[in-house]
Amino acid sequence: MKLVLRSLPQLLVMASVVTTALYVPVMVVLALLSVGLTGASLHAFVTFGDALSTFEGLVAWWAILFVPALAYSACMMPWGAGKD
């Protein structure tokens, strides 16, 4: 348990990097699917139908994408590294 708690900051940073790196490509695919399948505008997609401002919508989408990136990072984390 101590190893997990000590590694938590590193895990969060790793997940943040993964989220930020994949943010643009994933959002382009999701936006194209949304616009193509539902006919919604890009602005409506980003702002959740004008429920949020553009900046808040982008932050919300980043937070949504952070969850799977956190799971991915936890699975790929070298938990045993540094042990002698």
C-alpha positions in Angstrom: 0.0 0.0 0.0 2.9 2.4 0.8 4.2 1.8 -2.8 0.9 2.8 -4.3 0.6 5.9 -2.1 4.2 7.0 -2.9 3.6 6.5 -6.6 0.3 8.3 -6.7 1.8 11.7 -7.7 3.8 10.1 -10.5 0.7 8.3 -11.6 -1.3 11.5 -11.8 1.4 13.3 -13.7 1.7 10.4 -16.2 -2.1 10.3 -16.7 -2.1 14.1 -17.2 0.6 13.8 -19.9 -1.2 11.0 -21.6 -4.5 13.0 -21.5 -2.9 16.1 -22.9 -1.1 14.2 -25.7 -4.2 12.4 -26.8 -6.6 15.3 -26.3 -6.6 16.8 -29.8 -6.7 13.6 -31.8 -9.4 12.0 -29.7 -11.5 15.3 -29.7 -11.2 15.6 -33.5 -12.6 12.0 -33.9 -15.4 12.5 -31.3 -16.3 15.9 -32.8 -16.5 14.5 -36.4 -18.6 11.6 -35.2 -20.9 14.0 -33.3 -21.3 16.4 -36.2 -21.6 13.6 -38.7 -24.1 11.4 -36.8 -26.3 13.9 -35.0 -25.8 17.1 -37.1 -25.0 19.1 -33.9 -22.7 22.1 -34.3 -19.1 21.9 -33.2 -19.8 24.6 -30.6 -22.7 22.6 -29.2 -20.5 19.6 -29.0 -17.7 21.4 -27.1 -20.0 23.3 -24.8 -22.4 20.4 -24.0 -25.3 22.2 -25.8 -24.4 25.6 -24.5 -24.6 24.4 -20.9 -20.9 25.6 -20.4 -18.7 28.2 -21.8 -16.2 27.2 -24.4 -13.3 27.2 -22.0 -15.3 25.2 -19.4 -16.4 22.8 -22.0 -12.8 22.1 -23.1 -11.8 21.6 -19.5 -14.7 19.3 -18.9 -13.8 17.2 -22.0 -10.2 17.1 -20.7 -11.4 15.8 -17.3 -13.6 13.2 -19.0 -10.6 12.0 -21.0 -8.5 12.0 -17.9 -10.4 9.0 -16.4 -9.5 6.4 -19.0 -5.9 7.9 -19.2 -5.6 7.4 -15.4 -6.7 3.7 -15.8 -4.2 3.3 -18.7 -1.4 4.9 -16.7 -2.2 2.7 -13.7 -2.0 -0.4 -15.8 1.3 0.6 -17.5 2.9 2.0 -14.3 6.2 0.3 -13.6 5.3 -0.5 -10.0 8.3 -2.7 -9.3 10.9 -0.2 -10.7 13.3 1.1 -8.2 13.0 -1.9 -5.9 16.3 -3.5 -5.1 
